[in-house]
Amino acid sequence: MPSAWATSGTDLHLDPAGPRVRAGLENALRSAVQTGRLRPGARLPSSRVLALDLGIARNTVANAYGQLVAEGWLTARQGSGTRVADRATAISPQPAPPARARRGVPYDLRPGSPDLAAFPRADWIAAARRALNAAPAEALGYSDSRGRPELRRSLADYLARTRGVRVTADQLVVCSGFAQGFGLLCRVLRARGATTLAIEEYCLPGHREAAAAHGLGLRILPVDNDGALTTELGDADAVLLTPAHQFPLGVTLAAHRRTAAVDWAVRRGGLIIEDDYDGEFRYDRQPVGAMQALAPEHVAYAGTASKTLAPGLRLGWLALPGHLHADVIAAKALTDPQASMLDQITLAQFIASGAYDRHVRRSRLAYRRRRDRLAAALERDAPRARISGIAAGLHAIVELPAGHEEHDVVTHARRHGLAVEGLHAYAAGPEPRHAPALVAGYATPPEHAFTATLERLCTVLA
Ligand SMILES: Cc1ncc(COP(=O)(O)O)c(C=O)c1O
């Protein structure tokens, strides 16, 4: 169980069951001093008292104190105990982490991440070894901005087989995740005179920001149970859609809405950007194939390894209509000539050897079970909360019981050591159109923490 130690209004959250208790305690104390929560001169509890409070060995506390005294954060004097050093606050605070960087919280249900502890390290290392042994020396030099040919070949086969994408290796561009691919598309669209991007009313705020940063105005598309209202694309120049699994609302884009989008694109010469971020994960039936197959000359299909493997790999891919190809490659060459060749050839080998399919199958089973466990736990312990959206992906919408405010629930959860996000954080406008809900990223916690994380969630909601 995690413990919280409170003194002078300061909470130090620690997980004494974690493998690095002493390091955790040191970090918690450093950060409390840095942020001013522990003021210069503040007296710390004796090592015996803190050890008792936290349920850890006294030596661990004494060693942590000793280390921080040596670093100058604390002082220890006979008779006056251990105190925060006077000069400690002169140390400038650390820069805030970028918005999407995750800091350690004991229980984490924020969406956006697969189970990082389940990354297939051994298979990845084996693929890297095989790939590097087989790679010609020229692979280590500057190369094609579209990405390594072996990766584009592997991806073209994989995407055709699993997502129905109609693409050849030549039409693919490997990029640093969806984020870069989307940025390149915005840049090229704007340079060609586009002014308006239609975007789903609920989406990752970073996508709205990226489009705006590239000078595109936004047209907000409402989303209902059939997905985005593609009947309202009007005079937009392009649209960003998550057809397989709307992020974050979790519905699929109905066939009639797909057709409406394609008709619009053909009629107006508009571009559909298909963000297929978690298309591999569908639990109740076969995944719906990519929309790109309906109109490859009007859809820029974007995929990523961020959900199937890990966001830290920064590997994504674009399958592009012919008319965009040269401009996107030129924009890519200008800003980021090529992704790391080692990662590219490793992923190529990982896919070609079948390890990627195996990993996706394993993950699908694991996440499906987690989703079922989430639903069962809510039904049993917080029956007034309700899951909505299709059985797919790595997150679920948990609609809050009547009378619960998102902000209050998120804050209350924080106090229980649980990080969750409210749906409203993803809305385009200040007036939420959807009922209060949480976006629960059930893939995020490591397996050993999943049960405890569900218990926290139910306690908070009950
Ligand atoms: C809707 C959506 N699209 C795409 C991505 C993947 O982004 P990237 O490939 O840049 O990691 C995410 C990741 O959280 C996402 O939520």
The ligand as a Gaussian input file, in Angstrom:
#p B3LYP/6-31G(d) Opt

LIG

0 1
 C       -5.994000      10.038000     -31.143000
 C       -4.539000       9.719000     -31.200000
 N       -3.924000       9.736000     -32.374000
 C       -2.611000       9.422000     -32.479000
 C       -1.880000       9.105000     -31.377000
 C       -0.443000       8.671000     -31.540000
 O        0.416000       9.696000     -31.574000
 P        1.966000       9.402000     -31.829000
 O        2.071000       8.380000     -32.917000
 O        2.506000      10.735000     -32.230000
 O        2.554000       8.900000     -30.563000
 C       -2.465000       9.122000     -30.132000
 C       -1.671000       8.839000     -28.938000
 O       -2.035000       9.098000     -27.816000
 C       -3.838000       9.420000     -30.034000
 O       -4.472000       9.394000     -28.857000

